[in-house]
Amino acid sequence: MFTSQTSMQTSSFQDSIDVEEKDTDYDNEEMGYNQKIQLNCYYTIYLYQGTRSEAAAEGNVAWSQRRTDSTASTSQEDFSLTLVDSSLPVEAEPELRCYISRRLSKGALLGGMGNIAAVELSVPEAAVGCYCCLLEQERSPEQPDADGNGYVICLMGGSEKGLNLFRLELDKYVQGLQSSLQTPELVNLETEIRPYLSMWYDESVMHIHRVVQMVQGSISFLLHAALSHIHVEVTNADDRTKADVARFIKAASLQGLVQEDTTTASLYKASEALTDLVIDCSTSPPTLSNTVSNRFCDDWIQAFLNAAERCNPFLLRQILENFKLKAIQDMNSLKRFIRQAESSHYALFRCCQFLQGCGNGDVLLQNAHAEHRDLPEACSIIRVLDEFLSEQQVQG
């Protein structure tokens, strides 16, 4: 029975970790990353004006006159789009503008909400993923009836599928541009806006790749820290590296994906008794202290290293999502076994088998403790499982 269950767990785990082999879309159709080719990425920003807002239109007449050849309106003249800046090839920008106009006319772009789709443009990739977001300007007291004026931000690169993995990061990055767009006629275009947009891919997509490249095989310690809610301290590093590690830990954690309320609070309280993981970047590679890992996290090391070696940030993110999904599946399995064990000794035996086979028993029991802390019968079963796991560790 144990052999059969372990075999099933191994097969399920291998299915999760084998995204590299099965999802060739990330290497061929989307990016062509097999040969470490740097992805081409682009940006475009348009001034969006609702034509019913006469005051806003008059206030931007000088801007519009300078760019009359880069303006498009719908046949109903509900709005106009004026090109502000773009890194696209000249022949591709009008194609993008037509696409954005169609989306706006259908009401498919809502203020402040990013939208991702595949767009065919005259670029080497032919079809690219396009993230676009309408940032509406704040309405001043002088123009309370301004009809949704603002800027449409477009970020292009990879594929629709790849960009969707980084939707939250892209939303946050574009929102970070909001304050810079309040300057009249964007006099800060060259000094602030253009450099910011030029870095969208590096800042919003590449952070996971940079962390894996930095710590290499020690990535398992970061994965375990993320699952265990252990604080990670980065020393002797620049702000970007510290931010990269913090974002990696947040992306790898299960916060928001497991039962909330008292569970999350209990997990953090339990983690306070654990020692911080310290990453000292004064050496190359960095030196990690107070490291803790387990077999489950160790088994994912090679998948991360292979994707990082191929310079494939989208595949890295998919592997990270699969890692979290497998952890959640195991948590749900343990919860089911614990419920069954309340009335069945055989189910308790299955719990022990499961914890021994999954390689993530310490993390699963930590979460089980937090989630069942108000259920006496479940707590007694978890204590038995704790003792079993401790005995197994002592026995090697």
C-alpha positions, -999 to 999 in steps of 0.1 A, spaced: 0 0 0 28 24 9 47 17 -23 16 23 -44 8 56 -27 44 68 -29 44 59 -66 13 80 -72 28 109 -53 60 107 -73 41 106 -106 19 136 -95 50 156 -85 68 148 -117 38 160 -137 40 193 -118 78 198 -122 79 187 -159 65 220 -172 98 225 -191 92 194 -212 54 197 -217 49 234 -221 71 240 -251 50 271 -259 72 290 -235 103 282 -255 92 281 -292 59 298 -300 63 326 -275 99 336 -271 125 314 -287 146 314 -255 163 281 -261 195 298 -274 195 325 -247 181 351 -272 173 384 -255 136 391 -258 126 422 -278 102 443 -258 85 476 -267 64 503 -251 40 529 -264 21 557 -246 -9 576 -261 -27 607 -249 -64 597 -246 -90 625 -249 -127 622 -248 -138 646 -275 -169 657 -255 -145 674 -231 -140 707 -249 -120 723 -221 -95 695 -221 -93 695 -259 -86 733 -259 -60 729 -232 -41 703 -253 -43 721 -286 -6 728 -288 2 692 -280 -22 680 -307 -9 703 -333 26 690 -328 13 654 -334 -15 658 -359 -1 630 -380 -3 606 -350 -39 610 -340 -68 586 -345 -105 590 -337 -134 567 -339 -161 573 -365 -184 585 -337 -157 608 -325 -161 597 -289 -123 599 -282 -90 606 -298 -56 589 -294 -24 609 -298 10 593 -299 32 605 -271 62 582 -273 69 547 -286 98 523 -291 80 503 -317 92 503 -354 76 531 -373 55 508 -394 41 489 -363 29 518 -343 -2 527 -365 -12 490 -363 -11 491 -325 -31 524 -325 -58 508 -346 -59 478 -322 -62 501 -292 -89 522 -309 -110 491 -315 -106 481 -278 -116 515 -266 -146 517 -289 -158 484 -275 -153 495 -239 -127 468 -234 -103 492 -216 -114 503 -182 -96 530 -163 -68 516 -141 -73 479 -152 -47 462 -173 -57 441 -203 -35 415 -219 -39 401 -254 -19 388 -284 -14 415 -311 -1 411 -346 23 438 -355 51 445 -380 78 434 -356 102 404 -359 80 383 -336 49 390 -358 26 384 -328 35 397 -293 18 398 -260 4 433 -253 -4 447 -219 -24 479 -221 -39 501 -194 -59 533 -195 -46 557 -167 -73 584 -163 -62 618 -152 -75 632 -120 -103 656 -126 -96 691 -114 -122 714 -98 -119 736 -129 -129 706 -152 -153 685 -131 -170 671 -163 -138 661 -181 -147 630 -201 -121 604 -190 -90 620 -203 -58 602 -196 -30 581 -211 -30 546 -226 1 527 -217 11 497 -238 38 472 -229 47 445 -255 69 415 -254 67 377 -251 32 364 -254 -2 368 -240 3 337 -219 36 348 -206 26 383 -197 -5 370 -179 19 354 -154 31 388 -144 -2 407 -145 1 420 -109 36 432 -114 26 450 -146 -4 466 -130 18 479 -102 45 491 -125 21 511 -147 4 526 -117 39 538 -106 38 561 -136 7 579 -125 24 608 -107 48 615 -136 19 619 -160 5 649 -142 31 673 -156 16 697 -183 25 685 -218 48 659 -202 79 681 -202 94 652 -182 90 628 -211 128 623 -217 139 626 -181 114 604 -164 87 588 -185 108 573 -213 134 558 -191 107 544 -168 88 527 -197 121 515 -212 127 495 -181 93 478 -178 105 443 -188 136 444 -166 117 456 -135 84 437 -139 95 404 -153 132 397 -147 133 399 -109 127 361 -104 154 353 -129 179 376 -112 172 360 -78 177 324 -91 209 334 -109 222 350 -77 216 322 -53 217 292 -77 213 259 -59 204 277 -27 170 286 -42 155 258 -21 162 277 11 142 307 -3 114 285 -14 112 269 21 113 303 38 84 315 16 63 285 25 72 287 62 66 325 65 102 329 76 116 365 73 144 368 48 171 395 55 194 406 27 226 424 38 254 442 20 232 446 -11 218 474 -32 181 484 -30 173 466 -62 186 432 -50 167 436 -17 135 444 -36 141 414 -59 144 390 -30 114 405 -13 93 402 -45 105 366 -50 95 356 -15 61 372 -19 56 355 -53 66 321 -38 45 324 -6 9 310 -3 -4 341 13 -38 348 -2 -41 313 -16 -47 294 17 -74 299 43 -71 335 56 -82 352 88 -67 335 119 -47 310 99 -24 336 84 -20 353 117 -12 320 134 14 311 108 32 344 112 31 340 150 46 305 147 73 318 123 84 344 149 100 316 168 121 306 138 154 323 129 156 347 100 172 335 68 201 358 61 215 364 26 249 381 28 257 396 -6 293 407 3 305 375 -14 298 360 -48 279 339 -47 261 352 -16 265 335 17 233 322 33 229 317 70 203 299 91 193 278 61 165 253 63 151 232 35 133 199 29 131 172 2 101 189 -15 119 222 -20 152 205 -30 134 185 -57 125 218 -75 161 232 -76 170 217 -110 139 229 -127 146 265 -116 183 263 -126 174 249 -161 150 277 -168 174 303 -155 202 289 -176 179 294 -207 172 330 -196 135 322 -196 117 343 -170 82 332 -181 91 295 -177 106 304 -143 73 320 -132 53 290 -144 76 267 -125 71 288 -94 33 287 -98 35 249 -102 56 247 -71 29 266 -52 1 246 -67 17 213 -57 22 226 -21 -15 236 -19 -26 202 -33 -5 185 -6 -20 207 21 -55 199 9 -47 162 9 -34 163 45 -65 182 56 -86 155 41 -66 127 58 -68 145 92 -106 147 89 -108 110 81 -83 102 109 -107 116 135 -128 84 130 -104 60 114 -70 46 126 -63 35 91 -67 71 79 -41 81 105 -18 55 91 -23 70 57 -15 105 71 18 91 83 25 75 49 16 107 31 39 129 53 68 105 48 64 104 11 57 141 2 89 155 16 72 186 28 59 174 62 73 202 83 56 229 62 23 210 60 21 204 97 29 240 104 0 250 83 -22 223 98 -14 235 133 -25 270 124 -57 259 106 -69 234 132 -58 252 164 -94 255 176 -103 219 168 -92 196 197 -96 163 180 -77 175 149 -50 190 172 -44 156 189 -40 139 155 -15 166 144 5 161 176 7 124 168 18 132 133 44 157 147 59 129 168 59 105 139 77 131 117 103 138 144 110 101 148 115 97 111 139 126 110 159 111 139 161 78 121 175 96 91 
